[in-house]
Amino acid sequence: MDRKLSAILAADVVGYSALMERDEAGTFERLRAGRKELFEPEIARHHGQIFKLMGDGILAEFGSVVDAVECAVSLQRGLAERNAAVPEDQRIRVRIGINLGEVIVDGEDRYGEGVNVAARLQQLADPGGICVSGKVAREVEKKLAFGFEPMGDQKVKNIAEPVQAFRVILEGQAPRQPAQSWPPRWVWAAAAVPVLILVLAGTAWQFWPTATLGGKPSVAVLPFDNYGGDEATGRLADGLTDDIITDLAGFPEFQVIARNSTEQCRDQPAVPSEVGKALGAGFVVEGSIQRQPDRVRITAQLIDAKTGKHIWSQRWDRPDEDLFAIQIEISEQISNRLGGGAGLVQEAGRITAHRKPPENLNAYEFYLLGTEKLEQVNQADVEEAVKLLTRAVELDPGLARAWVELSHSHVILAGFGVEPDKNRALSAEAAERAVRLDPSDAEAHVVYASTLGDKGELERAKAEFDTALRLAPGQFEVLTFYIDWASTFGEPERGAQLVDKAVSLNPGFPMWSARIFTHAYFMAGRYEDALRMLDRLTPENYGRKHWVMRSGALAAIGRTEEAKVSVTDALRRFPNLTVEGLVNQPGFNEAERQRLIETMRLAGFADCAKAEELAKIKKPLRLPECASP
């Protein structure tokens, strides 16, 4: 009987039975194609070999543990790319576990505890995630650019001793700082899971928070309760929990507690505040699912773990065929309230940062304070935002989200007329760096797309926006920045439809987005919606274009007298405002110009710019009525 030391990779499909139940032939074909086109080539490329195939899983052996981890990361990225074009309910997601241990060689097969531990680690991984043993983490932590989050000692089935487990951090691509001698500092947080067990058992506990990334607050999604009690409803509850965790993990603003940790709460009367303390989570998501004949009822709540206050709750009662649409909606609603539009997690982090002396702030907290300044959208605060965000990237050059906001800041300063050429160049540089650091960050692609659009590279800009929408189709800010460009891309109707979606995701949307939404509605000819959006602003917040849209929209829907008053107010603030003067401004395509010309004339604006005003415009587009004799 031969033995040898090997790295074993175990992969298994999430929700395989449910996928087969919904579409047996299609699921089988997608699994077969994924194995032939992705898994087999990648494993071979990383010098591994598959030694066992199951219906929904594989086992592979590698001579190098570095190859095994790199292969696992490539597989998860490849699956994410393949899933981008597949409907949510048909996507193939896998969990991957990797162990380094001794195996028994029997021809082409492998046996022993080295294999068994890999299979158990796979069960601990998040959907779309990778879980490795302590042995693997020790071997590769100084050799690879991936981070490792401790999950504690795990007691797993049929393995006598607890297994030390780590989650591979896939969110960022920046190299980590050189590691300290083993064990790293973050290992000491691994006691959080045993502490949680004590909490749920009613035993006195001591709070040891789990590790967080760069000081980020975290959220724990508890297993959804199955009020039906049957196995089918239980699968739906598990699927819903997995999907919410996966969707929330796409937000760089906070950390999501691993599923295996929150699984300890299943079927326990857990108090959110106690769960939050044990897991180091600032927020807790809990909910339930109940099936009735032909219907499904789902509830979900978002709770501040510190205070126990319910921040948000909602109930869905719909035909059961809508289940997957409901799953998506729940994930989007919670995601945007936490980190997207409403920014509840960010706000909690800002409060903490304000309480600390400046010399004690970390990179993430400088980032939070910078975004707070940026939201004020005035020159002084944006200049302060640049200072804070620059400090963030000095402390952590790999913090992609800080580069994203730095790009926003520089382009806003350019808009204020502050060294426009220099700030636009700095914005483009920061955006490109953000995409390079974290290709999975949808908002990084958004800012990069905007810089490309500003340079007139509309085809490349559209491609980057499409990538962002594939990565985060329900993220408020991603939708909003695409909406800002939709009309320029010749898609005004789509832009207006996405405004409807963005508003439903974040009814309390910020003022800066109302400016963008007004433009989108106006260019789609939805004038009453544009006027309602303008009502969210005050006249002091109007620019020239906002006065034009207000006046033009009023005239277009027949409110002539109000339109005349609006024109008078606009000319009081901008005496040289004319049709020719506005449509000659850069950034409008021909369809947008024609809509502006039509509505401005209806409202009563003069066609022709004065000579001195026209002289300021580069390459003026003269209206026929304004042509020189």
Secondary structure, 3 states (H helix, E strand, C coil): CEEEEEEEEEEEECCHHHHHHHCHHHHHHHHHHHHHHHHHHHHHHCCEEEEEECCCEEEEEECCHHHHHHHHHHHHHHHHHHHCCCCHHHCCCEEEEEEEEEEEEECCEEECHHHHHHHHHHHHCCCCCEEEEHHHHHHHCCCCCCEEEEEEEECCCCCCCCEEEEEEECCCCCCCCCCCCCCCHHHHHHHHHHHHHHHHCCCCCCCCCCCCCCCCCEEEECCCEECCCCHHHHHHHHHHHHHHHHHHCCCCCCEECCHHHHHHHCCCCCCHHHHHHHHCCCEEEEEEEEEECCEEEEEEEEEECCCCCEEEEEEEEEEHHHHHHHHHHHHHHHHHHHCCCCCHHHHHHHHHHHCCCHHHCCHHHHHHHHHHHHCCCCHHHHHHHHHHHHHHHHHCCCCHHHHHHHHHHHHHHHHCCCCHHHHHHHHHHHHHHHHHHCCCCHHHHHHHHHHHHHCCCHHHHHHHHHHHHHHCCCCHHHHHHHHHHHCCCCCHHHHHHHHHHHHHHCCCCCHHHHHHHHHHHHHCCCHHHHHHHHCCCCHHHCCHHHHHHHHHHHHHCCCHHHHHHHHHHHHHHCCCCCHHHHHCCCCCCHHHHHHHHHHHHHHCCCCCCCHHHHCCCCCCCCCHHHCCC
